[in-house]
Amino acid sequence: MKKNEIALIVGDILIFILGIFLMLIPALGFDDMNFTFFIIMIIYALINYVVYMIIRRKNDYEHLFITLASVVAGASGVTFHVENPQMVIPLSLIGWISMMAIIKLIKMDYYHDRNNILWFVRTITFVLFLIFGTLTCINLFYNNEIQSIMLGFFFMVVAMLESLDPLIEFLLIKKRRSLVRRLKPVMIKENGVANIKASNPETTKKVTKKTSVKPKQTKTKK
């Protein structure tokens, strides 16, 4: 695996662990879900920023945009106050999912412009991300325990969807390398025969003379 793929997979594993921690929050006795949501989004932003600094692909700012979107969504969960406190996290998550959808569309266009097959994978994960995000937002209008469990499950799903990108890219590269290894001996044999013919033109002429068959001459009666 390359350094970029390892960084992406490690980041997804950390986000998956973050989701597990969210699901365990009710058992740990945390009551302020708005502040917890802020901390989770800041950690999510830090993970993506570290991944962006490791990858540094040209014209690829996906993880930097995710970092900014996560900071904005986390800050909104703390700064905005509404009459019903249970509405803060669903509204913040809806805003975050909207920003993430725009970022994912930009990345899909990035892959499509480069004729990379991963744009098809990104399309599938994008649709699943919207479906699970919508279902999570609908089920956040309840108490703190339900909110923490749904958010934890959602971040675990996001981590699994994001991990498909580097894993499929690794499998495609591995498949290409195996095909190249299979084709190399064939190419070497063909090149070897061509070199022999080019270096010994007299032998090729002899071979063609031996293999050529003279047509039989039929005698015509006068």
N, C-alpha and C positions, 0 to 999 in steps of 0.2 A: 504493500500500500504506500501511496505517496503521502507527503507531509500534510497536504491539504485535506485529503480524505480522512486521515487519522484525526486531524483537528476537528473536522465536522462531526465525526462519530463520537469523539470524546465529549464535545459540546452537547450532543443529543443525549448522551448517557447522563450527563449532569442535569439536564432539563428533566429527564425521566425521574431521576432521584428527587428533584425539586417537587414534582407532582406527587410522589409518594409522601414527602414531608407535609405537603398541603393536606393530604387525606388524613394524616395523623394529628393535625392541629387540634381537633376537638378533644382528643384524648390527653393532649398536653395542657389543656386549660386556657388557651388564648381566647379572649373574648372580642378584642378589637379587630374585626376582619378588614376594615378599611386600611388600617396601618399595616396589617399582615399582607394585604394585597400590594401595598406600596413597596414593601420589602421584597416580595417575590418578584415584582416587575423590575426592580433595580438589579436584583441578582440575575434575572433573565437578560437584562440589558448588558451587564458586565460580561456574561458568558459570550454573547454575540459580538461584543466589542473585541474581546480577546481573539475570537475566531477570525474576525475581520483583519486584525493586525497580523495574524499568522498567514492567512491566505494571500491577501493583497493582489487579487487578480485585476487585470486592466479592464476598466469600464464595468466592473462588478462591485456595486456598493450595497448589495442586498443586506448584509449583516450590519453595516453602518446605519442604514435606514431603520432596520429592526431595533437597533439600540436606541435611536432617537424616539421611535414610536413607543417603545416600552417605557422610557423615562416620562414621556408626556402622559401616557395612560396611568402610570403609577402615581404621578403627581396629581392628576385630576381626582384620583380616588381619595386623596387627603385634603386637597384645597377646596373642592366643590362640596357645598352643603345643601341638601334638599330636606323637605319636610319629613319624608320617609327615608331613614338611613339605609333600609334594605335596597333602595333604588340606586345607591351610589355605585356599587360594584358592577351591577348589570349594565348601567350606562357607560361606565369606564371600559368594560370589556367589549361592548358594542363598538365604541370608538376605536379600540385597539384592533379588533378584528377588521374593521373597515380600512384602517391604515395598512394592516398586514395584507389585505386583499390587493390593494394597489401595488404594494411592493412585490408580491408574488406575480402579478400580471407583468410588471416590468422585467422580472427574471425570466418569465416564460418567453417574452419577446426577445430577450438577450439570447436564449438558447435557440429560438426559431431563426433569428438572423444568421446564426452560425451553422445552421442545418444540423444541429445536435439533436439526437433522438430523445434526449432527456426532456425536451419541451413537452413531449407526449406524457411522460411520467409526471411532470409538473402539473399538467392539466388535470390529471386524475387526483393528485394530492390536493390541488386547489379546490376542487369540488368537494372532496371529503372534509377539508378544513372548514369550508363554509357550512356544511351540514352539521358537523359536530359543534362548531361555534354557535350556530343558531340554537341548537338543542340545549347547549349549556346556558346560554343567556336566558332562555325561557324558564329554566329550572333554578335560577338564582334568586327568585322573588320569595325566598323562604328564610328560615332562621340561619344562624351562623354555621351550624353543623352541616346542613345541606349545601350551603355555599362552598365551604371548604372541600367537601367531598367531590362536588361537581367540578370545581376549579382544578383540584388535583387530578381527577380523571381526564379533564380536557388537556392539561399540560402533558400528561403521559401520552395521550393520543398525538398531540403536536410533535412530541419528540420522536415517536415511531414513524410518523409521516415524513418528517424532515430527514430521518436516517435513510430513507429509501433512495434519496438522491446520490449520496456518496457510495452506497453499497452497489447500486446498479451501475454507476460509473466505473467502479472497480471491476465488476464482473465483465463489463463490455471491454475494458482495456485488457483484461486477462484473456478474454476470448480472441481478441485481435492478435495478441502476442502468440497464442497457440496456433492460430492460422498462419502467421508469418513463419513460425518454426516449421510447420508442415510444408509450406511452399518453398522454403529455402533450398532443400535438397533437390527438388525438381528443377528449380531455376539454375542451380549449379550444374546439374547434369546436362541441361539444354545448352548452357553457355560453354561447357566443356566440349560437346560435340561440335558446336559452331566454331570454336577455336581450333580444333583439329582440322576441320575442313579448310579454314582460312590459312593455316600454317602449311598444310601439305596439299596444294591444289593438284599436283601430279597424281597423288594417290587417289584423289576423288575422280580424276579423269579415267584412271585405270579401272576403277570400280564401275564407272558408268559404261566403259567399253565392254567389260565382261558381262555386265547385266543386260546390255542392249542386245536385242535379237534381230538378226538380219532377215529381211523378208525373202521368202523363197521365190526364185525366178522361174516362171513357167515357160517351157519351150513351145513356140507356136509352129505348127506344121504348115509347110508351103503347099 
